[in-house]
Amino acid sequence: MENRSIKITGYGEKDALLSMTEGFIKDALLSPKAGLHLRLIVEEIAEMLKLLDDERSADIDIEGDRESLRIRLTLQRRAEASEDTGWEISEYKGVTDKIRFLLSCSYDTLEALKEEAEALGVRKQKAKYLKEAGYPYDEDAYVWTMEAYSFSAFDRYEEFGEVDWGEISHSIIASLSDDIRIFILPDRTEHCVYVSFNEKRKGKSGKYDIDPELMPLYKIPVAKSRFQIRLVQLLYKRLHYKQRSTPEYSLIRHTIPLSSAPKGTLTVLEYIPAAFKDSDKELPTLLLSHGGAFLFPGLPYHYRLAEAVTKRVSCRVFFPVYDLAPKYAPPLQIKEVYELYGYLVENAAKYHIDRERIAVMGDSSGGTISAAICLLARDEGIQKPCGQLLLYPSLDTRGETASMKRYPDVPVVNSEAVNAYKRILNADREEGKKYYLSPIEAPSLSGLPPAYIEPAEFDALHDEGVGYAEALKEAGCEVELNETRGTVHSFDMAKNSRVFHAALDRRIEFLKKVFR
């Protein structure tokens, strides 16, 4: 592991920085291509040294080897807080602009302008979370990462038809690095750039025959560390509060008492078709569990799915905001949603639910929850769902399928991410067995409701969905298997793609059939 460091007191020392970089390239035996990448990144960092003034110096160090490295710029003295800082988000379109701006910000400025900071993707992290992620900070810090910015930008700009990815590609650092992190502490600012030179690990967009309309999903960062997961949780944890009624449906927030919930209650959104807003008519009902490896909150595409089903099927949709891991390890999430299902069955009249027509649906780990509900309802002799829709579901925790080995580098969710999530979740296998955390391992799959199973083609979880469909058929259950082609995990995010709309049509048709 090579390491080089230098103290810089002004832009005029750029040559010394570049000389240090050449020494690292030589001693670390970097390939010509890797050396060029490092030079380009350091050149851009050097341009940022123009931010330095007579009262502000910086330490720069490069640490790593031929496979990967980290470049860290530490500004030793904070910039003075300024009340007239120009917080016009539109001015900071690209990654480089955002980095320059944040390096010139102080901790005090961010404290005073928290909402504006969040709009730029900056989140305040407590010292204990930073330490858990391996950062030896004894103080809270404001944190900005390329991962969080990319997630935020993808959703924010997509809605308005803008393409922020073009701005990302204009930045050398953004194009050539794996991740960028800025930590703004009371006494200093640290800017870290992480680079990997292992091309096999990065994967290639032309390696798989993915539908061209889904190619933008390659830009979606795959959060795999506790630190990155925590940032995504912070970014989206309040998204359910932002959901609103529209002329096409009404939205009600329920606080439902559940003994399995750590806080004793669970927030549940109910979507009601506009035509039945003030009606006592009992409607068919869908219990929709969002995916996210039990770690991530509901994302925008989950709420769009709830809205689409409400409008097109004319049914009630209940969307539980269940508690997340790693704070609450699985199978807690299954326990909460199963108890909610039982509650809705028992209180069907109160919520104007047609008790005989309640279906369950979920994607990824939400598919795990939905499949588990059907198994548990059968075992405990309560009213079973009338149908189950499992979208690119996670159904086998053993991780021994061919697709788990075949897809280590596909977009959104790949085998590397799945294995990382398993390590972080650290679920109790015996407890998980009781609550069907791995439904394919159930002793029997007989007597289960009709199933619609929709695996994605280029997905580490593909074979789990196909295998479960085959096992259900062998057990005598009614199954509709829709192996979507050219798709990746969570392809619902590509909301304007033809393949998504075709899949949505099939889901709607199945729901209408089981609700007859």
C-alpha positions in Angstrom: 0.0 0.0 0.0 1.6 3.2 -1.2 1.1 6.6 0.5 2.1 10.1 -0.5 1.2 13.4 1.2 1.9 17.1 0.9 0.9 20.4 2.5 -0.4 23.1 0.2 -0.7 26.7 1.1 -1.9 28.1 -2.2 -2.7 27.4 -5.9 0.9 28.3 -6.7 2.1 25.0 -5.3 0.2 23.0 -8.0 3.5 21.8 -9.5 4.5 20.2 -6.2 1.2 18.4 -6.1 1.6 17.1 -9.6 5.2 16.0 -8.8 3.9 14.0 -5.8 1.3 12.4 -8.0 4.0 11.3 -10.5 6.0 9.7 -7.6 2.9 7.8 -6.5 2.2 6.5 -10.0 5.8 5.3 -10.3 6.0 3.6 -6.9 2.6 2.0 -7.0 3.3 0.6 -10.5 0.1 2.0 -12.0 -0.7 1.0 -15.6 -0.5 3.8 -18.2 -4.4 4.0 -18.2 -4.6 4.1 -14.4 -1.8 6.7 -14.3 -3.7 8.9 -16.8 -6.9 8.6 -14.7 -5.1 9.7 -11.6 -3.4 12.6 -13.3 -6.7 13.9 -14.6 -8.4 13.7 -11.2 -5.5 15.4 -9.5 -5.5 18.2 -12.1 -9.2 18.9 -11.3 -8.4 18.8 -7.5 -5.5 21.2 -8.2 -7.9 23.7 -9.8 -10.0 23.6 -6.6 -6.9 24.9 -4.7 -7.8 28.3 -6.1 -10.2 28.4 -3.2 -7.3 28.7 -0.8 -6.5 32.1 0.7 -3.8 33.4 3.1 -5.6 31.9 6.1 -6.5 28.5 4.7 -4.1 25.7 3.9 -4.6 22.1 2.8 -3.2 18.6 3.2 -3.4 16.3 0.3 -2.6 12.6 0.5 -2.9 9.7 -1.9 -3.1 6.1 -0.5 -3.7 2.9 -2.4 -2.3 0.4 -4.9 -2.7 -0.8 -8.5 -6.3 -1.9 -7.8 -7.8 1.1 -5.9 -6.8 4.3 -4.1 -8.1 7.2 -2.2 -7.2 10.9 -2.7 -8.0 13.1 0.3 -7.9 16.8 0.4 -8.2 18.3 4.0 -8.8 22.0 4.4 -7.2 22.7 7.7 -9.1 25.9 8.5 -12.8 26.4 7.9 -14.1 29.2 5.9 -15.9 31.9 7.8 -19.7 31.6 8.0 -21.5 34.0 5.6 -25.0 35.1 5.9 -25.2 36.2 2.3 -24.0 32.8 0.8 -25.7 32.5 -2.6 -27.9 29.4 -2.2 -29.4 29.2 -5.7 -29.5 25.5 -6.4 -29.8 26.1 -10.2 -26.3 27.7 -10.1 -24.8 24.3 -9.1 -25.6 22.0 -11.9 -22.6 19.8 -12.1 -20.5 17.8 -9.7 -17.5 20.0 -9.9 -19.6 23.2 -9.2 -21.1 21.5 -6.1 -17.7 20.3 -4.8 -16.2 23.8 -5.2 -19.2 25.4 -3.4 -19.1 22.9 -0.6 -15.4 23.2 0.0 -15.9 27.0 0.4 -18.8 26.4 2.9 -18.4 26.3 6.7 -20.1 24.1 9.2 -21.8 27.1 10.6 -23.2 28.1 7.3 -24.7 24.6 6.8 -26.1 24.8 10.3 -27.9 28.0 9.5 -29.2 26.8 6.1 -30.1 23.1 6.7 -33.0 23.0 4.2 -30.9 24.5 1.4 -28.1 22.1 2.3 -30.4 19.1 2.0 -31.5 20.3 -1.4 -27.9 19.9 -2.5 -27.8 16.4 -1.1 -25.9 17.4 2.1 -26.9 15.4 5.2 -25.9 15.8 8.8 -24.5 12.6 10.3 -24.0 11.9 14.0 -20.5 11.0 15.1 -21.6 7.5 16.1 -22.8 6.7 12.6 -19.6 7.9 11.1 -17.6 5.8 13.5 -19.7 2.7 12.6 -18.8 3.4 9.0 -15.1 3.5 9.8 -14.5 7.3 10.0 -12.7 8.3 13.3 -14.7 11.5 13.8 -15.5 12.6 17.4 -17.9 15.2 16.1 -21.0 15.4 14.0 -20.4 16.2 10.3 -22.2 17.4 7.3 -21.7 14.8 4.5 -22.1 15.0 0.8 -21.5 11.9 -1.4 -21.6 11.2 -5.1 -23.9 8.2 -4.2 -26.5 10.4 -2.4 -26.3 13.1 -5.0 -26.9 10.6 -7.8 -29.9 9.1 -6.1 -31.3 12.5 -5.5 -30.6 13.9 -8.9 -32.1 10.9 -10.7 -35.5 11.4 -9.1 -35.5 15.2 -8.9 -34.5 15.9 -12.5 -36.4 13.1 -14.0 -39.7 14.6 -12.9 -38.9 17.8 -14.8 -37.5 16.2 -17.9 -34.0 17.5 -17.2 -30.9 15.3 -17.6 -28.6 15.9 -14.7 -26.5 12.9 -15.9 -25.1 15.1 -18.6 -23.8 17.5 -15.9 -22.3 14.6 -14.0 -20.4 13.4 -17.1 -18.9 16.9 -17.6 -16.9 16.3 -14.4 -13.6 14.5 -14.7 -13.8 13.4 -11.0 -17.4 12.2 -11.4 -16.6 10.3 -14.6 -13.4 8.5 -13.3 -14.1 7.9 -9.7 -16.2 5.3 -7.9 -17.4 7.6 -5.1 -16.8 11.1 -3.8 -17.4 12.1 -0.2 -17.1 15.5 1.5 -17.1 15.8 5.3 -17.7 19.3 6.7 -16.7 19.4 10.4 -16.6 22.4 12.7 -12.8 22.7 12.3 -12.0 21.3 8.9 -13.4 20.0 5.6 -12.3 16.7 4.1 -12.8 15.8 0.4 -12.2 12.2 -0.4 -12.2 10.7 -3.9 -12.2 6.9 -4.3 -11.0 5.3 -7.5 -10.9 1.6 -8.7 -8.9 0.4 -11.6 -10.4 -3.1 -11.8 -12.4 -3.0 -15.0 -14.0 -6.5 -14.4 -15.3 -5.2 -11.1 -16.8 -2.1 -12.7 -18.6 -4.1 -15.4 -19.4 -2.9 -18.9 -22.7 -1.5 -20.2 -22.4 -3.6 -23.3 -21.9 -6.8 -21.5 -25.6 -7.6 -21.2 -28.4 -7.3 -23.7 -30.4 -4.8 -21.5 -33.3 -3.0 -23.1 -31.9 0.4 -24.4 -34.6 2.3 -22.6 -33.3 0.9 -19.3 -29.7 1.8 -19.9 -29.9 5.0 -17.7 -30.3 2.6 -14.8 -26.6 1.9 -15.1 -26.2 5.4 -13.6 -28.1 4.4 -10.4 -25.5 4.0 -7.7 -25.6 0.7 -5.8 -25.3 1.5 -2.1 -23.6 -1.4 -0.4 -21.9 -0.1 2.7 -23.5 0.8 6.0 -22.5 4.4 5.4 -24.1 4.6 2.0 -27.2 2.8 3.2 -27.6 5.3 6.1 -27.4 8.2 3.6 -30.1 6.7 1.4 -32.3 6.2 4.5 -31.8 9.8 5.4 -32.5 10.9 1.9 -35.8 9.1 1.6 -37.0 8.5 5.2 -39.6 11.2 5.0 -40.8 10.6 1.5 -44.1 9.0 2.7 -44.9 12.3 4.4 -44.8 14.1 1.0 -47.4 11.9 -0.6 -50.7 13.9 -1.2 -54.2 13.3 -2.4 -54.9 14.1 -6.1 -58.1 14.5 -8.1 -57.8 10.8 -9.0 -57.4 9.4 -5.5 -57.5 10.3 -1.8 -54.7 9.6 0.6 -55.2 8.8 4.3 -52.4 8.3 6.8 -53.3 5.7 9.5 -51.4 5.0 12.7 -52.3 1.4 13.3 -51.5 -0.4 16.7 -49.3 -3.5 16.2 -47.7 -5.5 18.9 -44.8 -6.5 16.7 -43.8 -2.9 15.9 -41.0 -1.6 18.2 -42.9 1.6 18.8 -46.3 -0.1 19.2 -47.7 1.4 16.0 -47.1 1.5 12.3 -47.7 4.3 9.8 -49.8 3.0 6.9 -50.9 5.0 3.8 -54.2 4.2 2.3 -55.0 5.1 -1.3 -58.7 5.4 -2.2 -60.1 5.8 -5.7 -61.6 9.3 -6.0 -65.0 7.8 -6.9 -65.2 6.1 -3.5 -63.7 8.8 -1.4 -66.9 9.3 0.7 -68.4 5.9 -0.1 -69.1 3.0 2.4 -68.8 0.5 -0.5 -66.6 -2.4 0.4 -63.7 -2.5 -2.2 -61.2 -5.0 -3.1 -57.9 -4.2 -1.4 -54.2 -4.6 -2.1 -51.5 -4.7 0.6 -48.4 -3.4 -1.1 -45.0 -3.9 0.6 -42.1 -2.0 -0.9 -38.7 -3.6 -1.6 -35.3 -2.4 -0.6 -33.5 -5.4 1.1 -35.3 -4.5 4.3 -32.8 -1.6 4.5 -34.1 1.1 2.3 -37.3 3.2 2.6 -40.0 3.3 -0.1 -38.7 5.0 -3.2 -40.6 7.2 -5.6 -41.4 4.3 -8.0 -43.1 2.4 -5.1 -45.5 5.2 -4.5 -46.1 5.5 -8.2 -47.0 1.8 -8.3 -49.5 2.3 -5.5 -51.1 5.2 -7.3 -51.3 3.3 -10.6 -53.0 0.3 -9.0 -55.5 2.5 -7.1 -56.5 4.3 -10.3 -56.5 1.5 -12.8 -58.0 -1.3 -10.6 -60.3 0.9 -8.6 -59.3 -0.7 -5.4 -58.0 0.4 -2.0 -54.2 0.2 -1.6 -52.6 0.0 1.9 -48.9 0.9 1.9 -47.1 0.1 5.2 -44.1 2.2 6.3 -42.4 -0.7 8.1 -39.3 -0.4 10.3 -35.9 -0.8 8.6 -32.8 -2.8 9.2 -30.0 -2.8 10.3 -31.6 -1.2 13.4 -34.4 -3.7 13.2 -33.2 -7.0 11.8 -35.4 -9.3 9.7 -37.8 -11.0 10.0 -39.3 -8.1 12.0 -40.5 -6.5 8.8 -42.4 -9.7 7.9 -43.9 -9.8 11.4 -45.1 -6.2 11.2 -46.8 -6.5 7.7 -48.3 -9.9 8.5 -49.8 -8.6 11.7 -51.1 -5.6 9.6 -52.6 -8.0 7.1 -54.4 -9.9 10.0 -55.6 -6.5 11.4 -57.1 -5.5 8.0 -58.9 -8.9 7.7 -60.4 -8.6 11.2 -61.3 -4.9 10.7 -62.4 -5.1 7.1 -65.8 -3.5 7.8 -64.2 -0.5 9.6 -62.1 0.2 6.5 -64.8 -0.7 4.0 -62.7 -3.6 2.7 -64.1 -6.6 0.8 -62.8 -9.3 3.2 -62.8 -12.0 0.5 -60.8 -9.8 -1.9 -57.5 -8.8 -0.3 -54.4 -9.4 -2.4 -50.7 -8.9 -1.5 -48.0 -7.5 -3.7 -44.3 -6.6 -3.2 -41.1 -6.1 -5.1 -37.7 -7.6 -4.1 -37.8 -7.9 -0.3 -41.4 -6.7 -0.5 -42.0 -9.9 -2.5 -40.4 -11.9 0.4 -43.0 -10.2 2.7 -45.9 -10.9 0.4 -45.0 -14.6 -0.1 -44.4 -15.0 3.6 -47.9 -13.6 4.4 -49.5 -16.2 2.2 -47.6 -19.0 3.9 -48.3 -17.7 7.4 -52.0 -17.2 6.7 -52.3 -20.7 5.4 -50.4 -22.1 8.4 -52.4 -20.2 11.0 -55.7 -20.8 9.4 -56.8 -17.2 8.8 -58.3 -15.7 5.7 -55.7 -16.2 2.9 -55.0 -13.4 0.3 -56.9 -13.9 -2.9 -53.7 -13.4 -4.9 -50.0 -12.7 -4.6 -47.9 -10.6 -6.9 -44.2 -11.0 -6.5 -42.1 -8.6 -8.6 -38.4 -9.5 -9.1 -38.7 -11.1 -5.7 -36.1 -12.3 -3.1 -37.2 -15.8 -2.2 -34.1 -17.8 -1.4 -31.5 -16.6 1.2 -29.1 -19.4 0.5 -27.7 -17.5 -2.5 -26.7 -20.6 -4.5 -28.6 -20.0 -7.7 -26.9 -19.7 -11.1 -28.1 -16.1 -11.5 -26.4 -15.2 -8.2 -23.1 -16.3 -9.8 -23.9 -15.0 -13.3 -24.7 -11.3 -12.4 -22.1 -9.7 -10.1 -22.1 -6.4 -11.9 -25.6 -5.7 -13.4 -27.3 -2.4 -12.6 -29.3 -1.6 -9.4 -29.0 -5.0 -7.6 -26.3 -7.5 -8.3 -24.8 -10.5 -6.4 -22.1 -8.3 -4.8 -24.8 -6.0 -3.4 -27.0 -9.0 -2.3 -24.1 -10.5 -0.4 -23.2 -7.1 1.2 -26.8 -6.7 2.4 -26.8 -10.2 3.9 -23.7 -9.3 5.9 -25.2 -6.1 7.1 -28.7 -7.6 7.9 -27.2 -10.5 10.0 -30.7 -12.0 10.2 -31.4 -14.9 12.7 -31.7 -17.9 10.3 -33.8 -19.9 12.8 -36.2 -17.0 13.5 -36.3 -16.3 9.7 -37.3 -19.9 9.0 -40.4 -19.5 11.3 -41.5 -16.4 9.4 -40.5 -17.6 5.9 -37.6 -15.2 5.3 -36.6 -17.7 2.6 -40.0 -18.9 1.2 -38.5 -21.4 -1.2 -37.4 -23.4 1.8 -40.9 -23.9 3.2 -41.7 -27.6 3.9 -44.7 -27.3 1.7 -46.1 -24.8 -0.9 -49.5 -26.4 -1.3 -52.7 -24.5 -0.6 -51.4 -21.1 -1.5 -53.3 -18.4 -3.5 -52.9 -17.8 -7.2 -49.5 -16.2 -7.9 -48.1 -13.7 -10.5 -44.3 -13.8 -10.5 -42.3 -11.4 -12.5 -38.5 -11.9 -12.5 -36.2 -9.5 -14.2 -33.8 -11.1 -16.8 -30.5 -9.5 -15.8 -30.9 -9.8 -12.1 -29.1 -11.8 -9.5 -32.5 -12.8 -8.1 -33.8 -14.0 -11.4 -33.6 -17.7 -10.7 -35.3 -17.3 -7.3 -38.4 -16.1 -9.0 -38.4 -18.8 -11.7 -37.6 -21.5 -9.1 -40.5 -20.4 -6.8 -42.9 -20.4 -9.7 -41.9 -23.9 -10.7 -42.2 -25.1 -7.1 -45.7 -23.6 -6.7 -46.8 -25.3 -9.9 -45.5 -28.6 -8.6 -47.5 -28.1 -5.4 -50.7 -27.6 -7.4 -50.9 -23.8 -7.2 -52.1 -21.5 -9.9 -49.1 -19.5 -11.3 -48.6 -16.9 -13.9 -44.9 -16.5 -14.7 -43.9 -13.3 -16.6 -40.2 -13.5 -17.3 -39.6 -9.9 -18.5 -36.9 -9.6 -21.2 -34.0 -7.1 -21.3 -34.9 -6.0 -17.7 -32.9 -5.4 -14.6 -33.9 -5.3 -10.9 -36.3 -2.4 -10.1 -36.8 -1.5 -13.7 -40.0 0.2 -12.6 -37.7 3.2 -12.1 -37.7 3.7 -15.9 -41.3 4.8 -15.7 -41.5 5.9 -19.3 -40.1 2.7 -20.8 -42.2 0.3 -22.9 -41.1 -2.7 -21.0 -42.3 -1.2 -17.7 -45.7 -0.3 -19.1 -46.1 -3.8 -20.6 -45.3 -5.3 -17.2 -47.6 -2.9 -15.4 -50.4 -4.0 -17.8 -49.9 -7.6 -16.9 -49.9 -6.9 -13.2 -53.2 -4.9 -13.5 -54.8 -7.7 -15.5 -53.9 -10.3 -12.8 -55.3 -8.1 -10.0 -58.5 -7.6 -11.9 -58.8 -11.3 -12.4 -58.3 -12.3 -8.7 -60.6 -9.5 -7.6 -63.5 -10.7 -9.7 
